[in-house]
Structures are given as C-alpha cells and as structure tokens.
Amino acid sequence: MSKRVSLLALALCAAVSPSRVGAQEPQAAKPKPAKTSAKKPAPEPADPMAELRRTTAISLVSALADDARTFRDPALRARVQARSADALWDTEREKAVTLFRRAWDEAEAADAESDRRVAEERARQQRERGFSSIQLGPSLRTEVLRLAAKRDRALGEEFLTKLDEARKREAESAATSNERPTDAGGGTQPGQQQRPDPTDTPPAVAKRLRLASQLVQDGDVERAIQFADPALGAVTLPGLEFLTRLRVKNAQAADERYAAMLARAASNPASDANTASLLASYLFSPTLYMTFSDNAGSNANSWGNGPNQSWPPPDVSPQLRAAYFRAAASLLMRPTPTPDQDRTSSGRAGWYMVITRLLPLFDQYAPDRSAALRAKQASLTPDAPEAARGAGNNALTRGLAPEDPNRDRVGETLSRLDRAKTAEERDAVYVDAVLDAMRQKDPRVEEFLSKIEDTDARQKLRAYIDMEAAREAVNNKDVTEALRLARGNTLTSIQRAWVLTEAARLVSKQEPGRAVEILDEALAEAKERIDAASRERVSALVAVATQLYELDRPRTWEVMLEVVKAANAAKEYTGEDGRISTRFQTKNMSMASSSGAQSFDLNDIFNKLAREELQRAAALARSFEGEAPRAFATLAVARSVLDNKDGKRQERAAN
C-alpha cells in the first residue's frame, strides 16, 4: 500500500511542479515583443501505473521469448518467438530483430519436417490408392516473413531472399531426384498409368504462390509479383487465385501474366480439357474452379467468402477474351486418343463435360468455333453417362450462369427415382432431395428425410442439416430458431455449446438476464456432456467465459479456472485456431463445412481479463501446463497493454 501511495504522490508532484514554474517565469524573464498566439497546453502528466503495466508486459514477453527456445514443438518455437518479436518491436528493437532471426531458423526446420511428412504421406497414398490428396499445412517461414516485413522492410527482404534461395534448391532437388512421377504410382495395374490430378500443385509452388497472394493482400504488390513469377509457368489453382487477387491491385500486370499462361498452356502437350476449364475461371468464375474426371464426375474448388459471395467476372479487353477462346478451342479440339493411350486428366467423359460446360460461352463470345466443338462433343457423347449429361447437372452451369429462381431442382432430383433400382440408389436420390429442399427453403425437407431407408444415413443427414440451419440462424440473428435447434437432440455437444453461446451474444445487450441463463445451459453442456480430457470441453468453456465477461465478471474468473483445469487435462489443446465443423458422408458423396470460431480461442478472453486485472490475468496464463496455451495466453495479456498506443488508463489499473 505504501508503494502505491508513493507512486501516486510522485504523479501528483509531477502534475503540480510545472504550474509553479510557470507562475514564477514572468517575474524573472524580460518582457518580449507582443506575441498574441496562445501557448500550447502542457502535455498530460505520465501515468505511473500505466508505465508500470507497460514494464510488466515487456517483461512477460521477454521471459516468454526466452522460454520459447526450449519448447518441444519447433512450429510453436517459431510462432512464439516471431510474435514476441512483433510485440517488442516498439520498445526493444534490437532484441526483436534477434527474435525474428531465431524464429526464422526454427521455421526453416519446422517447414523441412512438415515437407518430409507430406512427401511420405503422398507416397503412401500413391502406393495404396494410386492417387494422393494432401492438405498442405501452413508455411511457418511465410508467417515469420509477414510479421518481419511489416516491421522492417530490410529484414523482410533478407528473409525473402533466403526463402527464394530455399525454393530454388527445392526445385533443383526435385528435378534431379530419382523419385517416380506421381502418375506412375503403385495403385495402378501393370502397364497402366494413373491419370494426373488437374488440381494438384507441387508443395514448393503452392507455398510460393500462397505467400505471393498474402503479399498482395498486405499491399506489397511489387514484391508479390517478383516472388510469384517463377511459379506461374503451369496452370494451377494457387496461380489462378494469385492472378485474380493481383488483378484487384494491378489489372495490367495480372492480365499480362494470364495471357502468357494461355500461350504456354496452348503449346504444352500435357494440357487437356481440364486446363481449358481452369483457365476459364480467371475470366468467368474468378473464385470457382471446376474440373471433371474420366467418369464425368465433377470437382469444384472455391475460395473467398463463401459459395454465395463469389467475385464477379472481371472487365477484360476483347483481345484477352479472344486469346482465351483461341487457346481453349485448340485444347478442346485436339485429337482424341484411343482409350489405352488416353493419359488426360479428364478422360473422354470429362472431356465431353468440359465442352458442354463451355459451349454457351463459345456461343456468346466465339460463335465461329462453336460448330466444330459441337461435332467434337457429339463424338464424345457415347463416353459420358446419361445421368451426367442431363440438364439438371449443376456442374455444367455452376459459376457461369445465374441461378434460375424458378428452377425446380427438387423436382429434377426426384425425377431420378424412376431410374433408381435399389434401396441404396433411392436413398441417394432422397439425400439429394433433402439438400436441394434445404437450399430452396422447400417445406418438404422432413418428408424426404423420412423416406431414407438407411437409418444411420438418415440420422447423420439430420445432424448435418440441423447444424447448417443453426449456423444460418446465428448469421441471420434468428435467436429463436438457433435455440430451437440447439435444444434438440441432433447436434453434438460442442456444436450445441457454440450455438448457445452465440445466441447469448446476440441477446446480451437487450436481455442480459436471458443471456446469462443461456450461458448456464452452455456451461452445463460443457461440464456434463463433453469428455473431461477433450479439447472440445476447453473450447466450450472458453466460449462461455468470452460471452460471460460483459455480463458477470466475477463469474468469468471462476469459469476461467475451469478452463485451465480442462486445458491441463486435454494435452492437444493449443488455445488458438478454434473451428466449428460439420460433416456428412455416404458411399457416393461427402459434404463438409468448417468455419473459424473465435470465441474458442484464448486471445480475446485473456485480452479482456488483462485490461481489468493485469497481474491476475498473467498469473492465470502461467497456470496452463501446456506450452501452447500458456504462450498464447501470455501474449494476449501482454499485447492488451503494448497495443494500447495512446497511453489511456486501463479499466482497473493496478488492481
């Protein structure tokens, strides 16, 4: 107490002394010529408690950065040291630079290990299935580079040069390696080759283009172009996404590179119908990429803000559009190989589907080429299944034509029942009917659902559509519908907890008492129905605490003690990257939906707690046994102070 009184007394003296000096100065100083302008007001005295908090925050980050060198996970070592450097940049520049360089070294090691695991998994899938499908992890060097470049351009250039040199070494290694190409995997029959995957991108190329896209979004367009150019030789999904993002910032540069890509694709013997389909996306469906397989199946890949929020087609020159149709026609009109010699990614059936999808565009922009394409289409018709050729196949128009509000997709789907000969085939029709009815707000969802004979499939589909409906209700701020679905019996416990906490957030300002009651439901769900050693339990408790903070702060601290206890039991919990997901899968289809759940992460709640009671929040962060949650919570505590640039008092300073 005496220490606090002394600090306050010091602050008082600092505030009083300037006024005394100001009162004496006119007596001692000689009169000066008339100066009518008013004096600038004296700056506000420094807040000693704010300075103390800032010193504490710097100490927390410095200690954490030192501890991070001994973390078991190299990825965590890289992330924590890079974020610590970013937090300390304004106060301890020299140490921050050192931390960035340490983080880079750790990121190099972590990326190398990640690439090794990806290569092993790719080889395993190739041996066992004849093809591979790999979701690339994050590039830690990219994360470090973005933080460093934001703070110091020269340091960013240094890391960018290192990354570029590493990519060149990777490319040289791949070119001289003795590995068999991926289209000769062990999953094929002797004498046969696996068709290439038109959406597959070499990891080194994908990471380079992902960084380039991030640089574009950060506003560093010139550097993004320099880094992307070596990776734009082939037609890839990341390359097309980069060009689309670049076009927003520099249309001329993007169009020039797209034109060069067209020319290379047209002269490349490995290009095929799917190449033409992918290249069309830049002009007509910028965020959607559609390809087709040799059985006429479709594969849609999209990015952006969701399927209903795609980017509009760009306004390009007639010359560029004409160049596309010349290149596409040359690819689609290539001689059809015999089945035993066909190594195209699309096969004959997929070739037919691409022509059918693109023909309306040729009719509109290059009608002089349509007749030849129709003849080619006719020659491929016997190879395409009748069901895929039907007008109801959404893959033939998706992204290219606006949805017809009067189109009866449910009716088109039900018409397939006449051709369904088994219970499994009928179930597949009714599954599609349920999904179509859900999209079109058709009241017959329950009717179609009840006709699915497979009990397990019916229950899983019910859970999927209920969670999607709950997510939509939250987005539409329909609390009544969200609560109805959350209180049903189809959602998983973590889904139910998320919907309840989001509903509480929506009513918290107008009905705080009701919000607390809803959060009590979510708390009971987390504590009674989610396994004590599960990270889902931690996520649910964090979500409760996050929404409870503005309603009942003393109780929030109590819930956070439960969070720490649960996190210490759930060893896989990291404290960030929380997501809410739902999935439905059958023998013939798979649907998944996943989105970030910020309320599951520790950052927001610890930022709030630290603004209230810094030392208590720091102590709570230290009580996590796991390295990741302890580190991310500590960083959130420190940044609540260090990011407060204007020096305002915190909500409850020094308590």
N, C-alpha and C positions, 0 to 999 in steps of 0.2 A: 504493500500500500504506500509506504514512504517513497519507493522508487517512482510510482505513478505520480504522486504529488510533486516530486521534484521535476519530473518531465513537464507537468502542467505548468509549474512555476516558471520553468525555463521558457516555455512557449509564451507565457504572459509577459515576461521581461522582453522577449524579442518583439512582442507586439507594441509595448509601451515605449521602448527606447527611441525608436525613430521619431516619434512625435515630440519628445523632449528636445532632441537635437534640432528639429525643425523650428521649435519655438525660439531657440537661442540664436540661430543663424542670422536673422535680420539685424540684431543688435551689433554683431561683430563685423558683418560684411559692409562694404561701401555701397552706397546707392548706385544702381546700374541704370542705364537708359531705359526708358519705358519699354516694357515687354508685356504686352497685354494678353498673350496666349496663356491659357490655364495650364498649370503643371499637370503632368500625367499622374494619376493616382498611384500611390506606392503599391508594389506587389503584395498580395496577401502573404502573411507570415507562413512559413513552412509548418506543416502539421507533424509534430514529433512522433505521434503514434502511427501516422501513415508511413513515415520513414522507417520506423521500427518494423512495421509489417513488410515493407519492401525488402529490408535487410533479411528478415526471416525467410521470405520467398526465395531470394537469391541463394541463401544457404541451403534451402531444401533442394533446389535444382542442382546445385553444385555437388552436394552429397549424393544425390541420385545418379548423376552422371558418372561419378567415381564408382559407385556400386554396380552400375550397368556393365562395367568391364568384366565382371565376374559372373554375369547371368549365363545360365546354361544354354539358352536358345540364341544362336547367332543373329537371327532375324530380330529378336527383341533387343539384343545389344545394339544393333544398328538403329532401330527406330527410336529407342530411348535417348541415345546419345545425339542423334540428329535433332530430335525435338527439344532436348535440353539446350543444344547449341542455339536453336531458334529462340528459345525463351530468354537466354542470357545475352543475346546479341547486343542489346542497347546498353547493357551495364558492364559486361565483361567480354569485350570484343576479342581479345587475344585468346582467352580460354574457349570462346565459342568457335573460333576457327580451328583450334586443336580438336575440339569435339567433332566438328564436321568431318575432319580428316580421319579421325578414328572411326566414325560412323561409316565413312566410305569404305574403309578397309574391311570392316565387318560385313557390309553389304555385299562386297565382292565375294567374300567367302560364302555367304548365305545364298547368293544367286547361283554360284557354281554348284553348290549342293542341291539346290532346287532343280537346276537344269539336269543334273545327273539323275535325279529321281524321275523326272519327266521322261528322259530318254529310256530309262529302264522300264517304266510303265508303258510307254509307247511300244517298245519291243515286245513286251509280254502280251499286250492286246493284239499286236500284229500276228504273233505266233498262234495265239489261241482262237482269234476270231477272223483273222485275215484283214482286219482294218483296225484303226485306232481312233479314239475320240478322247481328247485330253483337254481339260480346263486349265489353262496356264495360271499359275499363281502370280502375285504382284511382283514387280521388279523393284527390289529394295534400293538398288542404285538410282532408279528413277525417283523414288521418294526422297532420297537424300539430295539428289541433284536439284529437285524443285525447291526444297527449302533453302538450300545454299544459294542458288541463283537468285532467289527472291531477296536475299540479304546482301549478296556481294557478286556483282557480275563477273569479276575476275575469277573468283573461286568457282563460280558456276562454269565458266569456260574451262577451267582446269579439270573439273570433273567430267565435263562433256568430252574433252579430248581423250581422257582416259577411257571413257565409255566407248567412244568411237574406235579407239585402238583395240579394245577388247572385242568389239563386234567384228572388226576385220580379222582378228585372229580366229574367232569362232567360224567365220565364213571360210577361211583358208583351211581350217581343220576339217570342216565338213566336206570341202571339195576334194581333199586328199585322203579322206578316211576310206577304209575298206568295207564300210557297212553297206549292206544291200539296200536298194531303194525300197521305199515303203510300198510300192506296188508289186513287190515280189515276196510278200510275206508268207509265212508258213501256213496260213489258214486256207490256202487255195489248193486246188487239185493239181497234180503234176501236169506240166505243160500249159497251165493256165496262169493268168496274171490278175491280180486284184485291181479293180478299176480305181483310178485316183479319186480322192475326195476334193471336189472343187472348192470347198470351204476351208480346207486345211492350209495353215500358214506355218512355215518353219518358225520355231520359237524365237530365234535371233531376229528375224524380220518382224515378227509380231511385236516384240518388245520395243524395237526401234520405232516402229510406227505408232505404238501406243504412247511412247514418250513424245514423239512429234505432235500428236494430237493434243496432249496435255500442254505442250509449249504454246500451241495455237490458242488454246483456251486461256492460258495465262497472259496472252498478248505478245509473246515473243515470236512473232511470225517469221522473221528473217532466219532466226536460229532453227526454228521448226522445219523450214524448207530445206536448209542445209543438211539437217540430220535425216530427213525423210527421203531425200532424192535417191540415195543408193538403194533404197528398199522398194522403189516404185517400178522396178523392171517388170514384175509379173502382176497379173490381176489377182488381188487378194482382198478379202473383206476389210482388214485394217487399212489397206491402202486406199480403198474407195471411201471409207469413213474419213480418213485424213483429208482427202481432196474435198469432200463435202464440207468439212469444218473449215478448211483453208479458204474455200470459196466465200465464206461469210466475211473474212478479213481481207482477202486479196483474190478477187474473181479472176483476174487475168492470169495470175500465177497458177491457180488451180486448173483453169481451162487449158492452158498450155501443157501442163503435165498430163491431163486427161487425154488430150489429142495425141501426145507421144505414146501413152499407154495403148490407145486404139491402134496406132500404127504397128507397135510391137506385137500386139495380140493377133492382128490380121496376118502377120508373116510367120507366126510361131506355129509349127506343125502340131504342137501339143494342145493348142486351143481347140475348143469344141463348142457345142451348143450352149453349155452352161456358161462358158466365157461370155458369149453374146448376151445371155440373160443377166449376168452380173454387171456387165458394162452398161446395160440399160438403166441400172439403178441410179447412176450419177445424174441422169437427165430426167427420169420419170418417177422414181421412188427412192429419194435420197437416203432414207433410213431403213429401207427394207430390201433384203437380198433374197431372191428366190432361185432355187436350183431344183433339178429333177433327177431322179435315179433311173436305173435301167428297167425298173418295174413300173415306171410312171409315177412313183411316189414323189411327193414334194417336200422340200426342206426350206423353211422360212427363217431367216435370221434378221433381227431388227435391233436397233439401238435408239436412244433418245428418251423421250418422256412417256413412252407407252404406245400401244397399238393405235389408239385413237388420237394421238397428238403428234403424228409424223410431220416431217418438214414438207412444205410444198415443193413442186418441181421448180428448178431454177430457171431464170430467164436467160437462156443462152443464145448465141448467134445462130442464124440459119446454117452457116458454114460448119459449125461444130456439130450441130444436129445431123447434117448431111454426112459428115465424116463417120458418125456412129453408124448410120444405116448402111453405108458402104461396107464398113468393117463387119457389121453383123451379118449382112447378106453373104459376104464372102465366106464367113464361118458356117452359116446355116446351109449353104449350097455346096459344101464340099462333098466329094463322092462318098457314098455310104459304104463302109467296109463290110465285108462278109461277117457273119456272127462270130466265127472263130478268130477273126483278125481285129475285132472291134475292141479297142482299148480306151474308148472315150469315157468320160465320167458319166455321161448321160445315157449311154446306150441308145438303141434305136427308139425305144419307147419314150425315154426322156427327151430325145431329140424332137420327137413329134410334139411333146408337151410344150417345149420352148417355142417352137414355131407357132403353135396355136396361141400361146400367150402373147407373142409379139406381133402377130399378124395385124390386129387392129391398129397398132402404131405405124406399121408399114403402110396400111391403107390411108392413114391420115397424113403422114409426112413423106413417104417414099412410095407412092402408088405404082410407079413404074416397075418396082421389084416384086409386087405382090403376086402376080400371076405365076412367076417361077417358084415362089415359095409355096404357093398352094399346090403346085404339082409335086413338089418335094414332100409336102405334108401328106398328100394322098398316097405316095409311095411308102410312107412310114405307118400309115393307118393300121394295117394288119398287126403291127407290133405293139400297139397301145391297147391296153384293156378297155373294154367298152365302158365300164363304170367310170374310169378316169376321164374318158372323152366327153362325158355328159356335161350339159350346160350348168349343172349345179355344182361343179367343181370350183370351189372358191379360189384355189391356187392359180387358176387361169386368169383371174382378173384382179386379185388382191394387190392393192397398192397402185394399180394402173387406172382403174375405173372407180368412180364414186359409188358407194353402196346405194342400191336402189331401195328407197324406203318402202316401196310397195312389193318388194320381192318376198315371196313366201318360202323362206329357207326351211322352215319346219315341214311344210308340205312336200318340198322337194326331197327332204330326207326320208319322210315316211313313205314316199313312192318306192323306195328301195326295198320295202317289205315284200313286195311281190316276187323279188328275186332271192330273198333270204330263205334258205332251205333247212337250216339247222337252228337250234336254240341259241347257239353262240352267235350266229350271223344276225338273228333277230335282236339279241341283246346289243350288238354293236350298233344297229340302227337306232334303237331306243336311247342308247348313250348319246349318240349324235343329236337326236331329237331333244333330249333334255338340255344339252348345251346350247343348241340353237334357240330353244324356247326361252332359256335364261337370258340370252343376249337380246332377244326381241321383246322381252317383257311379256311373253305369252303365258297366260294363266294355266296352261296345261302341263306345267313342269311336273307337278305331283302325279298326274295321270300317266305320263310317260315313264316316270321313275318307277312307279308301281308295277309296270309291265316288264321290267328287267328281271329275268328268272334267276340269275346268279345272285344269291343273297349277299355274298361278300362284295361283289362288284357294286351292287345296289347301295350297300351301306357306305362304301368308300366314296362313291359318287355323291351321295347325300352329304357326307362330311366336306367334300371339296366345294360343292356349290354353296353350302351354308357359310363356309369361311369366306368365299369370294363375295357373297352377298353382305356379310358382316363388314368386310373391308370397304365395300362400296357405301354401306350405310355410314361408316365413320367418315369417309371422304365427303359424303353429302350432308354431314352433320345431322343425320337422322338418328337421334339418340334412342327413340322408342324402338325402332327396328333393330338397332345394334344390340340393345339389351335383350330383346326377344330372342335373338339368335344366340347370344352369349349364355342365356339361361336355359337353352335347350340342351340336348344330350349328345350332339354330334361333334362339337368342337373338341379338340384336345385341350388339356388343362392350360398349356402355355398360350394357345390361341384365345381361350376364354379369358385368361388374365389380361392379355393385351387388349382385347375388345372392351373389357370392363374399365381398365384404366384410361383408355381413350375416351370412353363415354363420360367418365368422371371429369376428364379435362374439359370436355365440351360444355358441361353444365356448371363448372366450378365457380364462375363469376356470378351467374344469375341465381344458382341454387347451391350454395356451398354445403349446406347440411345434407342435401341429397348426394352430392359428390362424395362426401365422407362415407356415407352408407354404401355407395357403390364400391369405393375403395376397400371397405371392410370385406365385401364379397370377394374381391380380387385377392386380398390378403389371405382369407380363409382358403381359397383355391390353391394358392401357392404353398401354404404351410401344411395343408391336409391331403392334397391330391398329387403333388409333384414330388418325386423321389428326392430325399434329403441330400443325396450326393450328385444330383443332376445340375448342370449349368442352367437348365431352364428354370429351376427354382430360384437361382440367384437373379436371373434376368427379370422374372416376375416380381420379385421383392424390390428390385431397383426401380422398376416401373411404378410400383405403388409409392415408394418413397419420393420419386420425382414429382408425381402429381399431388402428393400429400403436403409437400413443402409449403405451398402458399396457403394451405388450409389449417394445418396443425403442426407447427414447427417442433414443439417438444416431442410429439409422437413420431415425427420424421426421424429424429435422432434414435428413438427406440427401434424403429424398423431398420435403420442402418446397422444397428448391432446384429440384427438377424441376417442382414446382407453379408456382413463379414463372416459370421458363423457358417452360413451356407456356402460362401465362396471358398472358405478354407476346407470344406468337405468336397467341393467339386473342383478337382485339380485341373480340369480342362478349361475352366472359366478364365477368360482373359480380361474382361472389362470393357471391350470395345467390339465394333463390327457386329452388333446385335441385329438379328433379322427375324422376321416373321414369315413363315413359309407354309405352303400347302401343296399337295401333290396328289394326282390321280393317275393310275397306270393300269392298263389291261394288256392282254397279249398283243393287241393290234395298235395301241396308241399310248402316249404318255403326255401328260399335261402337268406343268409345274408353275407356280407363281411364288415369287420371293421379293420382299422389299425390306429396306432398312427400317429398323425400329430404334430410333434414337433414345427412346426412354429406357431401353435395356442397358444402355452404356453408362459408365461411371462418370463421364466427363461433366455432364450437366448438373447432376446432383451434388458432386463434390465442389463444383464451382459455386453453387448456391450456398452450400454449407460453409465454405471458406469465407464468403463475404459476410456471413453472420458471425462466425467464431473461428478465426484462422487457426489458432493453436489446437483447438479441439478437433477440427477437421483434419489437420496434419497428423494428429495422434491416431485418429480413426484410420487414415490411409496407411499408416505404419503397421496397423494390426492385421492387414492382409498377409497371409503366409505366402501366397503365390507371387512370383516376381512380376508377372504382367499386371494383375490388378493393382498391386502396390505401386508400381511405377506410374501407371496411367492415372490413378487417383492422386498421387503426389504431384504430378504435372498439372492436373486440373486445379489443385489447391494453389500452387504457386502462380499459375497463369491468371487466376482470379485477381491477383494483386499486380503482377507485372504488366498485364494487358490494360490496366487502368491508367491510361496515359495522362489523363487530365488532373490527376492528383486529388480527386474528390475523396472525401471521407467515406469509409466503408460503412455498411449498415450498422454494425455494432463493433466499432473499433476497440481493440484491446480487451475484449471480454474473454 
